[in-house]
Amino acid sequence: MKYKKKYLAVRQVINEIDPIGLIDLCGLEEYDMEVADILAKLKDCSTEDEIKNMVIGVFTRYFDDPGDINLYSEVGFKLMNIKLLGT
């Protein structure tokens, strides 16, 4: 999977959960910096739990609060599928 396609797939997953609640206010590009960070770190994750915890960590670092933790329940599964498509 090419970088841009993978990037857009990760962006879609993150925008769907919209953990900070900014998409409606700021647009689809709001989390682009976080998406780039997540995509860079995704290769180092081996399990869905590692991915979920990494994503929560990214949002905690950027916003000091990851938002509602329940929103992340499927993020590991969805991003693992994207990661596997890219290998």
Buried (B, 14 or more C-beta within 10 A) or exposed (E): EEEEEBBEBBBEBBBEBBBBEBBEEEEEEBBBEBBBBBBEBBEEBEEBEBBBBBBBBBBEEBBEEBBEEEBBEEBBEBBBEBBEEBE
